[in-house]
Structure formats: structure tokens, C-alpha cells
Amino acid sequence: MLILIGSPRRDGNSATLAEVVRRGAEAAGTRAQVCFLDDCIGHLLHDTRNPREGVAEDGYAELFLDRFLPADGVVFCTPVYWYGMSAQTKAFLDRAFEYYVAGHPRHEEVLAGMQRKRIGLCVASEESYPGVALGIVHQMQEFARYTHSSFVGVVHGVGNRRGEVVRDPRNPVAAAEALGREFFARAYSDYRADTPRSTTVWAAAD
């Protein structure tokens, strides 16, 4: 599992939730790696069709090609900035275009590696009203749909000061720990009109 933190704050609320996800994953025997996007992304997406610009030189290639593509599951942890994800998180998604664009020599490999992952999301915001992070949730939902991935869980924590999310009475810390622990075992369904399915969701207890 790869856990990507979109905040530059090492002790912020997004990082706090990410660490708890990691702890839950490792408790379940899952190897989890945490990465601050701010350490790897130094540029926005360039015009890849302009040979004078080419691909930006920073740590993105190593992160995307060597860590993101092989990962079976990825959890994005981002603060809510202006009712959207952080610039670092958005740049991570945008810059994938550098490698899946049809003219790239690894195009097919990259497209295959981007697909059929398990995806999770942790968001941290100062505001508590339910709609504050819906734009981010929708974007990740569409990213998962586009890549035939399974969007298995969202955790929303509220806090302003660094680390204050642990005081949120809704207990997002417990939810983040459960997301990590259950990440590869959690049931996932996304029905269509013609999806074969049972008349019950959960199996009856013996």
C-alpha cells in the first residue's frame, strides 16, 4: 500500500490521518509506505507536446513509475484547500499524463499499472459541514471509475491546528485506522443495472 500525503506539513492533520492508516495497515500485515508529495513534486504539468519543455526534472518519475504503478492500493491524504484537494495532490494526478500519453514509450505499461487498484481517501478540513469535501470525493470517485479501480473508503477529519484532528468527536482516527486495517479485505460493490447480485448484502451469521 502506498499512502500519499498532499500537505507540506509534517505534523498536520493530513499527516496524522496518514500515519494512522499506515498503523492500521501494518497491524493487518500489509506493508505500507508513506510519502509526502511535497518531497517529490517540484513542478506542475508541462506541455509534453512541446519538445523544448519535455518532462519536468524532480522526484515525480521515481514516485509515479516505481512506487505508484506497482502498488495494489493507494490512499490519498489531503487537506481541503478552497473546497478542493491540495495543489500537490492535484499535480500528482495531472502529471500522470506525462507517462500515459500515447507518444510515451511506456504508454501501455503505464496505463495497465494505473488500473484496478484499491483507492482510499482521507481529507482534513477546518469546516465540519458535510459538503466541504464533496468535490474531492467526486474527483477521486471519477479517477477510480476511469481506471477501473475500487474506491473503498473515505475518512473526513475536522481540525485547524496541527494534529487537532485527533480531538474530532466523530473519531476519524479510528476510521482511518480501520481503513488501513481493512483496506484489502473490505467488501466493495458498485452496481449497474445488469450486475448479477444476491438479494442480500451481508451473509447471515451462522
Number of C-alpha atoms within 10 A of each C-alpha: 25 21 28 27 29 26 24 17 14 13 12 20 29 30 28 23 29 28 22 21 30 25 20 23 24 17 14 16 10 17 12 19 16 17 16 19 22 19 14 18 20 14 16 14 16 15 13 18 12 9 8 8 10 13 19 18 11 13 15 22 19 11 18 20 17 11 15 19 20 15 18 17 22 23 26 20 31 30 29 21 14 10 15 19 25 19 17 24 22 16 19 22 14 13 21 18 17 20 21 19 16 12 11 13 11 13 16 13 13 20 17 12 18 22 18 16 20 21 25 26 24 30 26 30 22 17 15 14 9 8 10 20 23 12 14 21 21 11 14 20 18 14 17 21 15 12 15 14 19 20 24 22 21 20 20 26 29 24 19 13 11 15 17 16 25 18 13 14 10 13 15 23 23 15 21 29 23 20 26 29 22 19 24 18 11 12 10 12 10 8 9 8 5 6 8 8 10 8 6 7 9 8 7 6 4 3
